[in-house]
Amino acid sequence: MKTVSFLLVCLAFLCTPVLAQAEGDVLADDFMGDDLEMDLSFTEEGADEPKSLDDNPTVESSPFRFSLDHALSFRLGSRNDLVNNRSGANFEYAGPVGESLYAKLDATSSLYWSADHQARSSQKSYTADGLIREAWLQSSSGSLTVKAGLQSIVWGDVEGSQATDTLNPVDNREFLFVDFEDVRIGQPTLSLTAYQDNVTWETFVTPAPTYNKNPDANSIYSLYNPLAGLPQVDGKESHPEVGLRGKVRLGVAEVALLVAQLTPNQPSLQLDPAGFLLETAKPYRLTGLNFNYPVGDTLYKIDLGYKTNQGVNDQAFGLVYRDRMDTALGVETTVDQHSLFASVTVSKLYNWDESLAVKEQQGFASLGWSKSYLHEDLACSMGMTGGLSLKDRILNGSVEYTLNDRLKLSTALFFLSVQDQTSLFYPYRDEHRAVFKVRVQL
């Protein structure tokens, strides 16, 4: 019976893209009247682990993990259409490769069918891409750990904030609908971690930094650029990134101080007098602090990041450099098995004046709730994010059901109201969306 069920799931997975392609408009109309549970994002990391050793000891002990998924997303309201119709595959390995070596590989690929906006923006019947998120080797000796390869360095405590968690570039092509943990792009990096009593030292070197992946110029989510028709010249220079962080445990609290020389993840554009757009990425220094302090079932967190030489456009599309201070405050708590969190992030630009094309201060606040039911097989969550200008509001949530250790179903609903034309959220204005996803672990 299990074999028959598995074959039926595989058949449904293979048929879904074709059926959705032919009936996307009809389905979108049908879903308009449905009552849907909501979700903040899909958090895939660790989600497929067996509930206990008794459930499936073979799967848990295996260092290999391979999964297939298919996702459908429908824009609701006046912009009603099928926006996502994509199939994906993910391969992971995490385990020893020798007596003193540990390896991790996390690779993913996606096939975008013709109704998917990624394929439409490339004007193809379908398109595909792939990404190796992590691929590294690690060796430990005593209190020293050395890691080399494609990796992500996460320096920050407040979830979703880039006050100090800005070392790796991210995939911005649909960042509102993807968990932040899944949009980081790994870079070739050498990192070292040393443990000394209550102090942990971390350092890294990235010889050739990479940059954010942004929406294609023809994408429905591309940012408006009034000078997009001008020729663009690559003026970026490659500078190695280096950083050092020391984390101290003070009782139950943790305090970390960090300093790093970084390359902007998002290059700057400026209008050259010769009539072309020059793309630059001037290195900057990050000096920061991370702090977390638990009180009972509540955890308080702070991230502070002071960044020098941030490229900012003026009204004439020239480029000037200013310092910026990013502050993020977060709190997480548990009440009767209900998990709650709240955070506020504020970014202030120093030496601001009215000639600049950006605001002096901007930021956002987030609230969230989550709870598991049915022995943690059913996970529900809701979230709200709003800009400090009160012009941007995002409501979202999800329901995720794990049928067994192999099969997982998810549904999500997003409501967006974005009015600030200078906001990064502006391409998603009035983007109400229903999302459905099935994932099979093989």
N, C-alpha and C positions, 0 to 999 in steps of 0.2 A: 504493500500500500504506500509506503514511503517513497518507493521508486516511482510509482505512478504519479504521485503528487509532485515530485521533483520534475518529472518530464512535462507535466502540465504547466508548471511555473515557467520552465524554459521556453515552452511554446508560446505562452502569453507574452514573455519578454521579447521574443523575436517578432511577434505579430503587432505589438503595440505601436511602433513607429509608423507602420503602414496604415493601420486603422486611424491613428490620430491625424496622419497627413490627409487622408481622404475626408474625415469627418470633423476636423478641428473647429470649423465655424459652427456646426450644429451642436457639438459638445459645449462650446463656450456659452451658447445661449441657454442650454440646459442647466449649467452650473450657476447661472445667475440667480436662480431661485432656491438653491440649496442652502441649508444651514450648515456652515463649516466651522470646525474648531480651528484655532489659530496657533501660529508658531513664530518665534523670533528668528530661528535659523535652523539649519540642519547641522548638528554637531556629530560628525562621523567618527572622530577619534575615540577609540576604545569602545565604540557602541556595540560591536559585534562579539565582544568577549562573552563566553559562556557564563551563566549565572553562578555556577559552582563546578567543582571538579566532577561531581556526580552527573551533571547534565551531559557533558561531552568531553571527557578527559583527553581524547585524541586531538580535538580541535585546539584546546587550550595549550597543549604542550607543543604543538607544531609551530616552528618559526615562520612558516609560510602562510600567507593569507591572500586569496584571490576572490574578487567579487565583481558582479555585473549589476548595473542599475539602469533604469530608464526614468526620465523625468518629463512631465508635461506641465506647462504653465500657461494660464489663460489670463489675458488682460480683461478686466471687467469694466462695465460702465460704457461711456461714450467711445472709448478706444478699444472696443471689444474685438479681440482676435487671439489666435494661438501664437504665443511669443516664444515658447521653449518646446522643442520636441527633440530630445537628445538621448543617446545611449552612451553609457560609460563603462569603463573597465578599470579596476584598480588592483595592483599587485604590490604586496608588502612582504618583506623579509626582515626579521629582527631576531638575531641569535648569534651564537659563537661561530667563528670561521677558523678557529685555531685554539691553541691552549691558552693564549693570552690576548686574543683579538675578538672583538665584538663588532658586528656589522649591522647596518640598517639600510634598506632600500625601500623607498616609497615612490612608485611610479603610477601615473594615471593617464588615461587617454579618453577622448570624447569624440563621438560621431554626431554631427549636427545635421539633422534631416532638413529638407527644403523649407518646411514651415518654421524652422527655428530662425530667430533673427540673426544669428551668427552666419548662417548660410545665405540669408537674404542680403546681408550687408556685403558679402563677397560676390553676390550675383551668381551663385552656383546652386545646382540641385542638391548638393550636400557638400559638407566640408568636414575636416577632422583636424585635431591637434593633440598634442601630448605634452606632458610635463613631468619631469623627475623632481619631486619635492625635496627628497633627501636621499643621499647616497654617500655614506661615510663609514670609516673604520675607526674603532676606538680601542685604545690600550690603556690599562691601568697598572700602576706599580706603587704600592704603598698608598700614600695620600695624594698622589699625582695622577691625573687622567688627561690623556692626550687624544684629541679627535681631529681627523683630517678628512676632507671631502666636501660634498655639497650639503650644507647644513643651514639651519636657522638659529640665530642667536636671539633669545627672548629676554630682554631686560625691561621688566615692567610688572607691576602688580595689579593695576586697575584694568579690568577687561575692556577691550575695545579702544583704549586710549593709546595715542602715539606720542605721549609726552616724552617717554624714554624708550618705548618699544618701537623704534624707528630704524633699526639696523638693517632689516631686510626689505627689499622691494616687495610690492604686492600686486596681485592681479585685480585691476580696477574695472574690468569689462562688465561685471555685474556685482559689484561689491556689496550692494544693499541686500542681496538675496543669498549671500554665502556667509557662513560663519567665518569670523576673522582668522581663526586658527587654520582655515583651509585656503586662504588667499595669499599666505606668505610664499615668496619665491626663494628657494635656497640658493646660496652663493658658494663658490669654491672658497673654503675657509679652513684655517688651522687654528684650533682653540685649545687652551689648557685650563684645567681647573685644579686648584690645590686646596686641601682641607687642613686647617690647623685649629684644633680645639673648637672655639666658638666663632672662628673666622673662616670664610670661604673666599678664595681669590679666583677670579675668572679673567682671562685675557684672550684676545683673538686677533688674527691678521687675515684680511681679505685682500689678496693681491690685485684682483681685477673686479671691482664692484659692477653689478648689473642694475637695471632700471625697471620701473613699474611697467606692467603690461596694460595699455590703455585701450579703450574702445576704438575700433576702426573708424576712419573718417566718415564712412557711410552708415555707421551703426546708429540705431535709434537712441542710443545712450551717449553719443559723442558730445563733448562739451562744445558750445558755440565759440568759434574763433573768427572775429571779423576780418582777420588777415590770412585766413586759411588758404586763399588762392595764390599767395606769394610763394616763390621758391624757398625751400628750407635748407640751410647749411648746417652740417654737424660740426659744432665747435667744442664738443666735450673733450676733456683731457682725462686720461685714466690715472687716478691717484689711489694708492693702497689705503684701505681702512684699517685702523688699529683702535683698540679700546682696552680699558682695565676697569674692573669693578671689584670692590671689596664689600662683602656682606657680613655683618656682625650680628650675632644672636645675643640679645639682652633680656634674659629671662624668657618670657614667652614672645617677646617682640623681636622683629628683625629690621635692621637698618642697613641700607646699602648706599655707598657713594660710588659714582662712576664718572669716567671721563673718556671721550672717544673723539677721534678725528674721522669724519664721515664724508661721503659723497651724497648729494641729494638724490633720493630715490626718484623724484620727479624733476627732470631737467627744466630749466627756465628758457623762455623764448623772448627775444628782444628784436625790435625793428632796427635793422642796420641802415645807415644813411644811403647805402648803395641800393636799397629797395628789396632786400631779402630778409627772411627770418633766421636769426642766428640762435642755435640751440646750445646752451652752455650748462655746465654743472660744476660750479665752484665749490671746493671742499669747505666744510664748516666744522666747528667744534661743538660737541655736546657735553655739557656738565650737568649731572643730575643726581637725584636722590630717590630711592624707593623705601617705603616704610609700610609695615603691616603690624597690627596689634590686635590679638583676639581677646574678647571679653565674654566669657561664657560661650554661647552659641553665635556670637556676633564677631565679625572680622572687619576691622577698619583699615583702609589702605590709602596711601598717598603716593603719587608720582609727580616729581618736579623735574622739568628739563629746560635748561637755558641754552639756546642755540644761537650761534653767531653767524653773521654773513648769510642771511636768508634772502634769496633773490626775490624782489617784488617789482611788479610792473607799475609804471606811472600811467597817467592818462594818455600820453603819447606813445605808449607801448615801448618805452625805454625800460631799462633795468637798473634798479638801485638796490643796495644791500642794507639790511637792517637786522638788528638782533630781535629775538623772539623768546618769550617766556611761556611755556606750556605748563598748566597746573591741572591735575586730575585727582579728584577725591572720590572714593568708593566705599560702600558698606555692603556686607553680605550677612544674612542672618537666617536662622531656621526657627519657625514657629509651628509646632504641632505637625512636623514633617512637611510643611510648606516652605520652600526655599524662596527668599526674597532678596533682591539686590537693587541698589540705586547708585548712580554715579553722576558726576558733573565734571566736564572738561572745559577749560577756558584757555584761550590762546591770545596773548597780548603782544602787539608789535610796538617796539620802542622807536622813538623819534619819528612818529607818524605825522603826516601833514596831509592836507586836502588834495595835493597833487597826485597822491597814490591811488591806484585803482582797486585797492582792497580796504577792508575795514580795519580800524585800529584794534578792535577786540571782537572775537567771535568764539563760539563754542556750542555745546549741546549738553542736554541732560537726558538720562535714561532711567527707566524703572522696569523691573522684570519680576515675574513670578513663575515658579515651576513646581510640579509635584508628580510623583509616580504612583500608579495604581496597579492592581492585579499582580501583586508580587513583582513589581517593577517592570512588568511587560508593557504597560501602557504609560507613556510619558506625555504630560501636557505642559505647555508653557505659554505665557503671554508677555508681551513687552510693548513699551512705548518710548519713543525717542522724539525729542523736540529741540529745535534750535533756540538759542538764547534770545534771538530776535523775535520769537513767537510767531514767525512766518512759516516755519517748517514743522510738520508733525507727521510722524510715522507710527502707525499702530500695526502690530503683527503678532502672530502666535502660531502654535503647531500642536498637532497630535501625532504621536509616533507609536506604532504598535509592533512589537516583536512577536511574531507567531511562533517561532522556534529559533534555534541557534543559527539557522540558515537564512530565514526570510523575514524581511522587515518592510512595513508599509508606513508611509508618511504623508500627511496632508498639511497644507499651510495656507494662510490667508494674510494678505497685506493691504492696508489702506494708507495712502500717502496724500498729503496735501502740502505742496511745496510752492511758495510764492517768491522767495528770495532769489533773484536772478543771478546773484553772485555766489550762491551756494553750490557746492559740489553735488548736491542732491537735485539740482534744478532739472537735469535731463529726465528725472523720474517723476516729474510733477503729474499729479492725477493718475499715477500708475497703480491702480488697484489690481491685485493679482491673486489668483488661486493656483496653488502648486500641488502636484501629486507625484509621488515617487515610490518606486518599488526597488528593493535591493536584495540580491541573492548572493550569499556567500557560498562558494564552491569548495 
